[in-house]
Amino acid sequence: MDHLLLFQMKMARDWCIEVAESCPNELSVIQLDVFNNTIQWQVGHILTVTERMLFQYPGDTTLLPSNFTKWFESGTSPANWTEQPPSLNDLITLLYDQQTRLLAIPPEKFEEILTKPFFGFFRYGECAGFTILHETLHVGKMEEMIRLLRQ
């Protein structure tokens, strides 16, 4: 793993998996009044955004079910779910699977210029950098949520 972005993606994802695995399933679905969502939603959201930014947009096929956006896109909430999303354990499996795909990205791809700007990003590596920041932001929120749920 010679590329800085690959190293950072692995570090962020390892942290995400560690935090998700530390949360009991029964706590992952509890939505406290002070939060708009749950641990389960946070993990699904990380998967959804990473998939969109690094696999769907450049034209690759997503490996996530199409209803992930209905459950985990920005602005969604578990309070509005009408069907059951994957369990935390299933989401953790998807984190591992997606990490394998992330770490298989060829380093030269990060220099590719996008055919059109995506969320204001002009290079694939900029999208990758965003996903790292995004993931760590949400993992920090997950740690905060777990602390409160355990009290």
N, C-alpha and C positions, 0 to 999 in steps of 0.2 A: 504494500500500500504506500506508494511513493508520492501520492498527490495529497496536498494539505486538505482539500475539500473531502476526499475520501476518508482521511483520518478523522476529521471533525464529524462527518456523518456517522461514522462508526461510534465515536465517543458519545455523541448525542443519543443515538439509538440504543446503545448499551445502557445508558442512564435511564432512558425511557422504559426499557424492558425491566430493569432492576426495580424501578419505582412501581410499575404496573404489577409486577409479580409480588411485591410486598403488600399489595392491597387485597384483603379477602374479598371474594366475589360478592358477599352480602353487603359490604360497604360500598362497592363500586357502583351500585344502582341507587344509592341514597342521594337525594338532592336537598342540600341544606338551603335555608332561606337566603343566606348571604351569597349564594352562587347561582348562576343561570343554568348550570348543567351538573353533570356527574363525572366521576372518574371514567366510567364506561364511555361517556360521550367524548371526554378529552382524548382518550386513546383512539377512538374511531375518527375523530377530527384530525388528529395527527396523520393517521393513515390516509385519509381522504385528500388532504391538502398536499401531502408529499406525492401521492399518486398523480394528482392533477398537474403539479408543477414539473415533475421529472419524468413522467411516463405518458400521460394522456396528451398533453399539449404538443410535445414534439412529434406526435403521430403514432406512438407505440400503443399497444392495447393494454387497457387496465386489467388487472387481475382481481379487482374488487367488484363485488356485485353492484349493479346499477343503483340499487336503492340506498347505497351508502350516502349519496349526496342528500337524500331525503332525511336521513337520520343525523348526519354528522357535518353538513356544510355549515359555514358561518351563518349565524342567525337562527339556527335550529335549536330545539330544546327537547329534552326527554319528556317534558310535560306535554308536548304535542304529538308524541309518537302514537300511531294507531296500530302498529304491529311491533313485534318483539325483534330488536336488533340482535346481533351476535353477542354472546356472553363475553365477559372480560377474558376468560381463558381462550376463547376463539379469536378474540382481537389480538391477544399476545402471540398466538401462533402466526397471525397475519403480520405482526411486527417483525418476527423472525424471518418470515418468507420475503417480506419487502426488503429487509436489510440485505439479504443475499443478493437481490436484484440491484440494490443501490451500490453495493460494493463491487459489482461486476461492471459498473459504468466505466468505459475506457477513459483514462485521464485526459486524452486529447479532446473528448467530447465537451469538456468544460470550457474550451476556447471557442466552440461553435457560436457563430452569430445566428440568432433566431431569424426566421423569414419575416416575421413581423413582431414588434414588441409585445410582450406578454406581462401584464400587470406592471408595465414600466420597465421591464428588464429587457436587455438587448442581447445578452449572451446566456447560454445554457448554464454556465457556471454561476451567474448571478441568481438564477432560479434555485440552484443548489444551495448557495449561500443563504438565501431567504429561508429555505426549508430547515436549515440548521438552526437559524435564529428562532423560527416559528416553533420548532419542536422543543427547544430548550425553554422557551417562554411557557409553553403548556405543561411541560414536565415540572417546572417550578410551581405552577398552579396546582398540579396534582399533589405534590408534596404538601402544600399548604392545606389542601382539602383533606388529605389523609390525616394530617395532624388534628384537624378539627373533628373529623369523624371518629377518631379514636378517643376523644375526650369524653 
